[in-house]
């Protein structure tokens, strides 16, 4: 039994890691699409897309690993959550498809480029908003009876899920703006600095709103954040958010290139840690724990060697790709 418990915890960590890597790696990519309307110039848009052209299409690998890992390692949770989230997940996939097609086709035509730019922006907005709504729908809990989802088609759509959806859009936009600071120069970089200031305060407001609303969803969350002994582990998170914010404001004021993006990632990590503190050990909040949802021990052991080999390989390849294409991207650079 203890081995099974350990395996379930390990698989929960692997899936959580895959989802977090996807969020931060595809987050700034989606953020660029969200910010696209603020940069109407053709040259600026070409530079923006060129900053991610060599690496953007590998980011969905982590989304596949997270979703596939959930189905394989926690089939009960997968069978409950999927029917509850069909609408936002389908919207997310449609947005990602439109965005991916538009990313490539905008380089293939001049007459239709504006239409593909609209599709790129719209796909980015829809995908980001749908991901945030799905997160909020999971966090607020789904109606479970026995081992099945027992809610309705529209249960995912609530004020709280809309709040988390908008918050994630803001967070992705901040990642995108700080990515532009890291990868561009000149007037484009200066505008990214100004946008980052606005988005930083917007993200702080979003973090505060979600943090205040979450404990109101259920006593479980309130006890986790405001009662001993769990408050000992929870309290450092908001304190760290304040510290990271101060550092980010300082680096934006001093116009550093690298640290704003790193600190924006830190804000995402702290928000993700806060999410984990709220729901652990549940994989379906308030209903199913990771051990109740876990696949048989043999299944988990069978899949584990492949994951332990492939994840480091993917990380190594991804790191190499970012290293090869490091540095600033100018108006004369391009990969198409």
Secondary structure, DSSP 8 states (H G I E B T S, - for coil): -HHHHHHHHHHHHHHHHHHHHHHHHHHHHHHHHHHGGG---HHHHHHHHHTTTTTGGGTHHHHHHHHHHHHHH-HHHHHHHHHHTHHHHHHHHHHHHHHHHHHHHTTT-STTHHHHHHHHHHHHHHHHHHHHHHHHHHHT---EETTEE---TTTT-SHHHHHHHHHHHHHHHHHHHHHHHHH--HHHHHHHHHHHHHHHHHHHHHHHHHHHHHTTT-HHHHHHHHSTTTHHHHHHHHHHHHHHHHHHHHHHHTT-SSHHHHHHHHHHHHHHHHHHHHHTTEEETTTEEHHHH---HHHHHHHHHHHHHHHHHHHHHHHHHHHHT-S---TT----
